[in-house]
Amino acid sequence: MAKYTEPKYRTIDEAKENELGNLREKSADSIWKPAFHIHPQFGLINDPNGLAYFNGEFHVFYQWYPFDAMHGMKHWAHVKSKDLVNWERLPVALVPVEDYESHGAYSGASLEVDGKLFMYYTGNIKYGAVERSANQCLAIMEPDGLITKFENNPIIEGVPEGYTGHVRDPKVFERNGRFYMLLGAQRTDLTGAVIVYESENAIEWSFKGELKLELDLPESVYMLECPDFFELNGYDVLVVSPQGLKPDGHDYHNIYNVIYVLGKLNIENLTFEVEYTQELEKGFDFYAPQTFAGKNKERLLFSWAGMGEMDIPLKNTLQHLIQYR
């Protein structure tokens, strides 16, 4: 099937002569450029990706479209820090030049495996304005900082039966000697879900099934994006970003929302026994949060400070930032 083409689906490798330099110069003195938060040199930033404390440094990757303050061909940009305050901008980590990621290197998470940082992400594929598919992909960062895409990508090709092409945002963790991948998904009836893959080596994956979540989500929820999972104070914690929630009292008044779920995950039975759930943040600029273990194994959280519909900075070719909690 022929791939979809549109001007916004091009990479930095396809930039015109002086185009990136002109964008950098234009945004250099923007009044919208923050002094503290992680932000792009130019273009649009969205989800934080691949967060890790690795080899003595904090690494933050993020979704980046370089050519305008709009959504387009997503790259993984990269910054690192020793203190979470002073950040060094590094070369772009992932440029989507392969067929398995023809319309963007979408969000994902990282996990240290055998002294290397495994960076999982979604390769976005579009066949039309609506029709799409998705591959799950792997890149590996060596201790010296060299990043290469796995030679046998994609590690998961396509989507399982019963789901649309909206399957993305891999979160990988290890439990009882096995690796598990959570993915945000949309069923073919256009409702949201979290699905699970498993692996013995963090490279070869098999579909395990859909996570049974005891959540009373309305049928208006058409997607569960950006799943995050961790253990804290004796609880299993699942964080998801449901799309389609309607306002309910004082809750869910953002364009898109984030909830956290406390309980107990039985990964073998694909069940999550819910003890408590709540909206994670009621501010207007909080989405797609991701957590990771810091230097002392403390749980750190970064999120996208933006909702995508903000239009004030558009004429300055700079939009959104990453916030740290």
VENKA-V597238 format. One record per helix or strand of 3 or more residues. SS is the DSSP state (alpha for helix, beta for strand). FROM is the first residue (numbers start at 0). TO is the last residue. If there is no record, write none. Layout:
((SS	FROM	TO) (SS	FROM	TO))
This chain:
((alpha	11	13) (alpha	18	27) (beta	42	53) (beta	56	64) (beta	74	80) (beta	86	93) (alpha	98	100) (beta	109	112) (beta	115	125) (beta	131	140) (beta	146	148) (beta	162	174) (beta	177	186) (beta	191	198) (beta	205	209) (beta	222	231) (beta	234	242) (beta	258	265) (beta	270	278) (beta	286	292) (beta	298	304) (alpha	313	315) (beta	320	323))
